[in-house]
Amino acid sequence: MPKILIIRFSSIGDIVLTTPVIRCIKKQVPNAEVHFLTKQSFVNIVEPNPYLTKVWGLGSDWSILLAALKQEAFDVVIDLHHNLRTLKVKRALKAKAYSFNKLNVEKWLLTNFKINRLPAIHIVDRYLATAEAIGVSNDMQGLDYFIPEAARVSVAQLPVTHRNGYVGVVIGAALATKQLPLSKLKALCAAIEQPIVLLGGPEDAVNGQLLADINQEKIFNACGKFKLHESASLVQQAKVIVTHDTGLMHIAAAFKKPIISIWGNTVPAFGMGPYYGNAEVANALFEVSDINCRPCSKIGYKQCPKGHFKCMQLQPIDAIVAAVNRMWVL
């Protein structure tokens, strides 16, 4: 029985994007025992995955973790993070290892000189290419996200006005340059006619309340009120998702939801847009492509380096709302 360790330390979206690798290895490698190593803070994302035998969490004590991993005697390591920490794990385990090509030079050229040498390939396919050496190929079934039964949110917990359908609007992002400024979010929420559930973490709760105050009958602020799996349950039950480049965008894609994605300093050319496999799902992508400072970073900044933030300030709210209306009736 081959024992295989997959490594991806962070973050939410990147981990969700590795789920086709987990599934394809389990289904395509005979009798495979599949383990997953991530940061301790992200263990709960993958623990419910039925294709995994065990999930390992990286905490503060490397020596204890490496000793325990050595005891497993892994046959293969699939390194989907490929950094100094994963090198430390691979050296300790001395198993045959295959590492994800991060294309750092190509990303540097794009962010610094706007020269695009990145392949037009989604990161999911690049992750899966890492596992080709052990006989794995893309089954085209898209992403997975598994919600524990106890974390499922009943629509009865929502206002009566939202129980027959709502638009999920993800208002946050890991960094400020990946999200619409509050003024644009206010314009968007005011213009959407359908019931809205605002999605985000505790850090988004204040802005969520400011948005809900626009129309408390139409807009329900769920930011900070639900944990990740519970927010995923709200995503799963939405009719349409409007989102920035976030982990919840990828969770929505796992549920094959219609997605309207809004891009600021990052670009879909990095290969991380909504991924549905071979499923045909309505989606729309909005980016201000005719400004010469995008992408300014592969991750993001706390504020626009140029000071104008045109990549979000020039987003066409009317067109985004029109896309919501189209997808609402599908």
BASEKOL-611970 format. One record per residue (C-alpha): residue number from 1; residue in one letter; x, y, z. Coordinates in Angstrom, 1 decimal, always signed. Each point is the difference from the previous one (the first is absolute). Layout:
residues N
(NUM 'A' (X Y Z)) ...
end
This chain:
residues 330
(1 'M' (+0.0 +0.0 +0.0)) (2 'P' (+1.7 +3.2 -1.1)) (3 'K' (+0.1 +2.7 +2.6)) (4 'I' (-0.1 +3.6 -1.4)) (5 'L' (+0.5 +3.3 +1.7)) (6 'I' (-1.4 +3.2 -1.6)) (7 'I' (+1.3 +3.3 +1.3)) (8 'R' (-1.7 +3.4 -0.3)) (9 'F' (+0.5 +2.2 +3.1)) (10 'S' (-2.3 +2.9 -0.9)) (11 'S' (-2.4 +1.7 -0.7)) (12 'I' (-3.7 -0.7 -0.3)) (13 'G' (-0.4 +0.5 -3.7)) (14 'D' (+3.3 -1.8 -0.8)) (15 'I' (-0.9 -3.0 +2.1)) (16 'V' (-3.4 -0.3 -1.6)) (17 'L' (+1.7 +0.1 -3.4)) (18 'T' (+2.0 -3.1 +1.0)) (19 'T' (-3.1 -2.1 +0.5)) (20 'P' (+0.0 -1.5 -3.5)) (21 'V' (+3.5 -1.3 +0.7)) (22 'I' (-1.2 -1.7 +3.2)) (23 'R' (-3.0 -1.6 -1.8)) (24 'C' (+1.8 -1.1 -3.1)) (25 'I' (+2.8 -1.6 +1.9)) (26 'K' (-2.4 -1.9 +2.3)) (27 'K' (-2.1 -1.2 -3.0)) (28 'Q' (+2.7 -0.6 -2.5)) (29 'V' (+2.9 -1.5 +2.0)) (30 'P' (-1.0 -3.5 +1.1)) (31 'N' (-0.4 -0.4 +3.8)) (32 'A' (+1.6 +3.4 +0.6)) (33 'E' (+0.1 +1.4 +3.6)) (34 'V' (-0.1 +3.8 -0.4)) (35 'H' (+1.2 +2.4 +2.7)) (36 'F' (+0.0 +3.8 +0.0)) (37 'L' (+2.3 +2.4 +1.8)) (38 'T' (-1.0 +3.6 +0.5)) (39 'K' (+0.3 +2.7 +2.7)) (40 'Q' (-1.9 -0.8 +3.1)) (41 'S' (-2.3 +2.9 -0.5)) (42 'F' (-1.2 -1.5 -3.3)) (43 'V' (-0.4 -3.6 +1.1)) (44 'N' (-3.8 +0.3 +0.4)) (45 'I' (-0.4 +0.9 -3.7)) (46 'V' (+1.2 -3.5 -1.1)) (47 'E' (-0.9 -2.2 +2.9)) (48 'P' (-3.5 -0.8 -1.3)) (49 'N' (+1.4 -1.1 -3.3)) (50 'P' (-0.9 -3.7 -0.4)) (51 'Y' (+2.9 -0.6 -2.4)) (52 'L' (+2.6 +0.6 +2.7)) (53 'T' (+1.2 -2.5 +2.5)) (54 'K' (+1.6 +2.6 +2.3)) (55 'V' (+0.6 +3.7 +0.2)) (56 'W' (+3.1 +1.3 +1.6)) (57 'G' (+0.3 +3.5 +1.5)) (58 'L' (+3.2 +2.1 +0.1)) (59 'G' (+0.2 +1.7 +3.4)) (60 'S' (+2.9 +1.5 +1.8)) (61 'D' (+2.0 -3.2 +0.7)) (62 'W' (+1.7 -1.3 -3.2)) (63 'S' (+1.9 -2.8 +1.8)) (64 'I' (-3.2 -1.7 +1.2)) (65 'L' (-1.7 +0.3 -3.4)) (66 'L' (+3.0 -1.3 -2.0)) (67 'A' (+0.5 -2.9 +2.4)) (68 'A' (-3.6 -1.0 -0.4)) (69 'L' (+0.1 +0.4 -3.8)) (70 'K' (+3.1 -2.2 -0.1)) (71 'Q' (-1.9 -2.8 +1.8)) (72 'E' (-2.5 -0.1 -2.9)) (73 'A' (+2.7 -1.0 -2.5)) (74 'F' (-1.6 +1.8 -2.9)) (75 'D' (+0.7 -1.3 -3.5)) (76 'V' (-0.6 +3.2 -1.8)) (77 'V' (-0.2 +3.7 +0.8)) (78 'I' (-2.1 +2.3 -2.2)) (79 'D' (+1.2 +3.5 +0.9)) (80 'L' (-2.5 +2.6 -1.2)) (81 'H' (+1.5 +2.9 +2.0)) (82 'H' (+3.7 -0.3 -0.9)) (83 'N' (+1.8 +2.2 +2.4)) (84 'L' (+2.7 -0.3 +2.7)) (85 'R' (-2.3 -1.6 +2.5)) (86 'T' (-1.1 -2.7 -2.4)) (87 'L' (+3.6 -0.6 -0.9)) (88 'K' (+0.6 -0.6 +3.7)) (89 'V' (-2.7 -2.6 +0.0)) (90 'K' (+1.2 -1.7 -3.2)) (91 'R' (+3.5 -0.2 +1.3)) (92 'A' (-1.1 -1.5 +3.3)) (93 'L' (-2.3 -2.6 -1.6)) (94 'K' (+2.4 -1.1 -2.8)) (95 'A' (-2.9 -1.2 -2.1)) (96 'K' (-0.3 +0.4 -3.8)) (97 'A' (-1.4 +3.5 -0.4)) (98 'Y' (-1.6 +2.0 -2.8)) (99 'S' (-0.2 +3.8 +0.4)) (100 'F' (-2.4 +2.6 -1.5)) (101 'N' (+1.6 +2.5 -2.4)) (102 'K' (-1.0 +3.4 +1.5)) (103 'L' (+1.2 +1.9 -3.1)) (104 'N' (+1.5 +2.7 +2.1)) (105 'V' (+2.0 +1.5 -2.8)) (106 'E' (-3.0 +0.3 -2.2)) (107 'K' (-2.1 +1.6 +2.8)) (108 'W' (+2.8 +2.4 +0.7)) (109 'L' (+0.2 +1.0 -3.7)) (110 'L' (-3.8 +0.6 +0.0)) (111 'T' (-0.2 +2.0 +3.2)) (112 'N' (+3.2 +2.1 -0.6)) (113 'F' (+0.1 +0.5 -3.7)) (114 'K' (-3.5 -1.1 -1.2)) (115 'I' (+1.6 -2.7 -2.2)) (116 'N' (-2.3 -3.0 +0.0)) (117 'R' (+1.9 -3.2 -0.4)) (118 'L' (-2.4 -2.0 +2.1)) (119 'P' (-1.6 -3.0 -1.7)) (120 'A' (-3.7 +0.3 -0.5)) (121 'I' (-0.6 -2.9 +2.3)) (122 'H' (-2.0 +0.0 +3.2)) (123 'I' (+1.9 -0.7 +3.2)) (124 'V' (-2.1 -3.1 +0.6)) (125 'D' (+1.5 -1.5 -3.1)) (126 'R' (+3.4 +1.0 +1.1)) (127 'Y' (-0.6 -1.6 +3.4)) (128 'L' (-1.1 -3.2 -1.8)) (129 'A' (+3.0 +0.1 -2.3)) (130 'T' (+2.1 -0.4 +3.2)) (131 'A' (-1.7 -3.4 +0.6)) (132 'E' (+0.2 -1.3 -3.6)) (133 'A' (+3.2 -1.9 +0.9)) (134 'I' (-2.1 -2.4 +2.1)) (135 'G' (-2.6 -0.6 -2.7)) (136 'V' (-2.5 +2.7 +0.9)) (137 'S' (-2.0 +2.0 -2.5)) (138 'N' (-2.8 +2.6 +0.3)) (139 'D' (-3.4 -1.6 +0.3)) (140 'M' (-1.6 +3.5 -0.9)) (141 'Q' (-2.4 -0.2 +3.0)) (142 'G' (+1.1 +3.3 +1.4)) (143 'L' (+0.7 +1.0 +3.6)) (144 'D' (-1.3 -1.7 +3.2)) (145 'Y' (-1.2 +1.6 +3.2)) (146 'F' (-1.5 -2.1 +2.8)) (147 'I' (-2.1 +1.6 +2.7)) (148 'P' (-0.5 -2.0 +3.3)) (149 'E' (-3.6 -0.6 +0.7)) (150 'A' (+0.1 +2.0 +3.2)) (151 'A' (+1.2 +3.1 -1.9)) (152 'R' (-2.8 +0.1 -2.5)) (153 'V' (-2.1 +3.1 +0.3)) (154 'S' (-3.7 -0.2 -0.4)) (155 'V' (-1.7 +2.7 -2.0)) (156 'A' (-2.3 +0.3 +3.0)) (157 'Q' (+2.9 +1.8 +1.7)) (158 'L' (-0.3 +2.7 -2.6)) (159 'P' (-2.7 +2.8 -0.2)) (160 'V' (-3.3 -1.1 -1.6)) (161 'T' (+0.8 +2.3 -3.0)) (162 'H' (+3.1 -2.1 -0.8)) (163 'R' (-1.4 -3.5 +0.2)) (164 'N' (-1.0 -0.3 -3.6)) (165 'G' (+3.3 +1.0 -1.4)) (166 'Y' (+2.7 +2.6 +0.4)) (167 'V' (+3.2 +1.4 -1.5)) (168 'G' (+3.1 -0.7 +2.0)) (169 'V' (+2.3 +3.0 +0.0)) (170 'V' (+3.5 -0.7 +1.3)) (171 'I' (+1.2 +3.4 +1.2)) (172 'G' (+3.5 -0.8 +1.3)) (173 'A' (+3.3 -1.2 -1.3)) (174 'A' (+3.4 -0.9 +1.5)) (175 'L' (+1.3 +3.5 -0.9)) (176 'A' (-1.6 +3.3 -0.7)) (177 'T' (+1.1 +0.3 -3.6)) (178 'K' (-2.0 -3.2 -0.8)) (179 'Q' (-3.3 +1.5 +1.1)) (180 'L' (-2.3 +2.7 -1.0)) (181 'P' (+0.1 +3.1 +2.2)) (182 'L' (-2.9 +0.5 +2.2)) (183 'S' (-1.5 +2.7 -2.2)) (184 'K' (-0.2 -2.3 -2.9)) (185 'L' (-1.4 -2.8 +2.1)) (186 'K' (-2.7 +2.3 +1.2)) (187 'A' (-0.8 +0.9 -3.6)) (188 'L' (-0.1 -3.7 -0.9)) (189 'C' (-2.2 -1.1 +2.9)) (190 'A' (-2.4 +2.9 -0.5)) (191 'A' (-0.4 -0.8 -3.7)) (192 'I' (-0.5 -3.8 +0.3)) (193 'E' (-3.8 -0.5 +0.2)) (194 'Q' (+0.0 -3.6 +1.4)) (195 'P' (+0.5 -1.0 +3.7)) (196 'I' (+3.7 +0.1 +1.0)) (197 'V' (+2.0 -1.9 +2.5)) (198 'L' (+3.3 +1.6 +0.8)) (199 'L' (+2.8 -2.5 +0.5)) (200 'G' (+3.3 +0.6 +1.7)) (201 'G' (+2.0 -0.5 +3.2)) (202 'P' (+0.0 +1.8 +3.3)) (203 'E' (+2.3 +2.7 -1.6)) (204 'D' (-2.9 +0.8 -2.4)) (205 'A' (-2.7 +0.3 +2.6)) (206 'V' (+0.1 +3.8 +0.4)) (207 'N' (-0.1 +0.6 -3.8)) (208 'G' (-2.7 -2.6 -0.2)) (209 'Q' (-2.2 +1.9 +2.4)) (210 'L' (+0.6 +3.3 -1.9)) (211 'L' (-1.2 -1.8 -3.1)) (212 'A' (-2.9 -1.6 +1.7)) (213 'D' (-1.2 +3.4 +1.2)) (214 'I' (-0.6 +1.0 -3.6)) (215 'N' (-3.1 -2.3 +0.1)) (216 'Q' (-0.3 -2.4 +2.9)) (217 'E' (-3.0 -1.7 -1.5)) (218 'K' (+2.0 -0.9 -3.2)) (219 'I' (+3.5 -0.4 +1.4)) (220 'F' (+0.9 -2.6 +2.7)) (221 'N' (+3.5 +0.4 +1.5)) (222 'A' (+1.4 -3.4 +0.6)) (223 'C' (+3.6 +1.2 +0.4)) (224 'G' (+1.6 -1.3 +3.1)) (225 'K' (-3.1 -1.8 +1.1)) (226 'F' (+0.9 -3.3 -1.6)) (227 'K' (+3.1 -2.2 -0.1)) (228 'L' (+1.6 -1.0 -3.2)) (229 'H' (-2.0 -3.2 -0.6)) (230 'E' (-3.2 +1.8 +0.9)) (231 'S' (+0.9 +2.8 -2.4)) (232 'A' (+0.6 -2.7 -2.6)) (233 'S' (-3.5 -1.3 +0.7)) (234 'L' (-1.4 +3.4 -0.7)) (235 'V' (+2.0 +0.1 -3.3)) (236 'Q' (-1.3 -3.4 -1.0)) (237 'Q' (-3.6 +1.2 +0.5)) (238 'A' (+0.4 +3.4 -1.8)) (239 'K' (-1.4 +0.4 -3.6)) (240 'V' (+2.8 +2.2 -1.1)) (241 'I' (+3.4 +0.9 +1.6)) (242 'V' (+1.7 +3.4 -0.5)) (243 'T' (+3.5 -0.1 +1.3)) (244 'H' (+3.5 +1.3 -0.1)) (245 'D' (+3.0 -2.3 -0.6)) (246 'T' (-0.5 -1.9 +3.3)) (247 'G' (-0.2 -3.4 +1.5)) (248 'L' (-3.8 +0.1 +0.0)) (249 'M' (+0.2 +0.5 -3.8)) (250 'H' (+1.6 -3.4 -0.3)) (251 'I' (-2.4 -1.5 +2.5)) (252 'A' (-2.8 +1.3 -2.2)) (253 'A' (+1.6 -1.6 -3.0)) (254 'A' (+0.1 -3.3 +1.8)) (255 'F' (-3.7 +0.2 +0.4)) (256 'K' (-0.4 +0.9 -3.7)) (257 'K' (-1.6 +3.3 +0.9)) (258 'P' (-0.4 +2.8 -2.6)) (259 'I' (+2.8 +2.5 +1.0)) (260 'I' (+0.6 +3.6 -0.8)) (261 'S' (+3.6 +0.6 +0.9)) (262 'I' (+1.5 +3.5 +0.4)) (263 'W' (+3.7 +0.4 -0.5)) (264 'G' (+2.2 +2.8 +1.4)) (265 'N' (+3.8 -0.2 +0.2)) (266 'T' (+0.1 -3.7 -0.8)) (267 'V' (-0.9 -1.4 -3.4)) (268 'P' (-1.6 -3.3 -1.3)) (269 'A' (+3.2 -0.4 -2.1)) (270 'F' (+1.6 -1.4 +3.2)) (271 'G' (-2.2 -3.1 -0.7)) (272 'M' (-2.3 +0.3 +3.0)) (273 'G' (-3.4 +0.9 -1.3)) (274 'P' (-3.1 -2.0 +0.8)) (275 'Y' (+0.6 -3.6 -0.9)) (276 'Y' (-2.9 -2.3 -0.9)) (277 'G' (+1.7 -2.9 -1.8)) (278 'N' (-2.2 -1.1 -3.0)) (279 'A' (-3.2 +1.4 +1.6)) (280 'E' (-1.7 +2.8 -1.9)) (281 'V' (-0.8 +2.7 +2.6)) (282 'A' (-0.9 +3.6 -0.7)) (283 'N' (+2.6 +2.4 +1.2)) (284 'A' (+1.3 +3.5 -0.7)) (285 'L' (+3.3 +1.6 +0.7)) (286 'F' (+0.6 +3.7 +0.5)) (287 'E' (+3.4 +1.7 -0.2)) (288 'V' (+1.2 +3.4 -1.1)) (289 'S' (+2.5 -1.2 -2.5)) (290 'D' (+1.0 +3.2 -1.7)) (291 'I' (+2.2 +1.4 +2.8)) (292 'N' (+3.7 -0.6 -0.2)) (293 'C' (+0.7 -0.7 +3.7)) (294 'R' (-1.9 -3.3 +0.2)) (295 'P' (+0.9 -2.4 +1.4)) (296 'C' (+2.1 +1.8 +2.6)) (297 'S' (+0.4 -3.1 +2.1)) (298 'K' (-0.8 -3.7 -0.1)) (299 'I' (-1.5 +0.3 +3.5)) (300 'G' (-1.0 +3.5 +0.8)) (301 'Y' (+0.7 +3.1 +2.1)) (302 'K' (-1.5 +1.8 +2.9)) (303 'Q' (-0.6 +3.0 -2.3)) (304 'C' (+0.5 +0.9 -3.6)) (305 'P' (+3.7 +0.6 -0.7)) (306 'K' (-0.9 +2.7 -2.5)) (307 'G' (-2.6 +1.7 +2.2)) (308 'H' (-2.8 +0.0 -2.5)) (309 'F' (-1.4 -3.5 +0.3)) (310 'K' (-1.5 +0.1 -3.5)) (311 'C' (-0.1 -3.8 -0.3)) (312 'M' (-2.9 +0.1 +2.5)) (313 'Q' (-1.3 +3.6 -0.2)) (314 'L' (-0.7 -0.4 -3.7)) (315 'Q' (-2.0 -3.3 +0.4)) (316 'P' (-3.3 +0.3 -1.9)) (317 'I' (-2.7 -0.4 +2.7)) (318 'D' (-2.9 +0.1 -2.5)) (319 'A' (+1.6 -2.8 -2.1)) (320 'I' (+0.6 -2.1 +3.1)) (321 'V' (-3.7 +0.4 +1.0)) (322 'A' (-1.1 -0.9 -3.5)) (323 'A' (+2.0 -3.2 +0.3)) (324 'V' (-1.7 -0.8 +3.3)) (325 'N' (-3.4 +0.5 -1.6)) (326 'R' (+1.0 -2.4 -2.9)) (327 'M' (+1.2 -2.7 +2.3)) (328 'W' (-2.9 +0.3 +2.5)) (329 'V' (-2.5 -1.3 -2.5)) (330 'L' (+2.1 -3.0 -1.2)) 
end
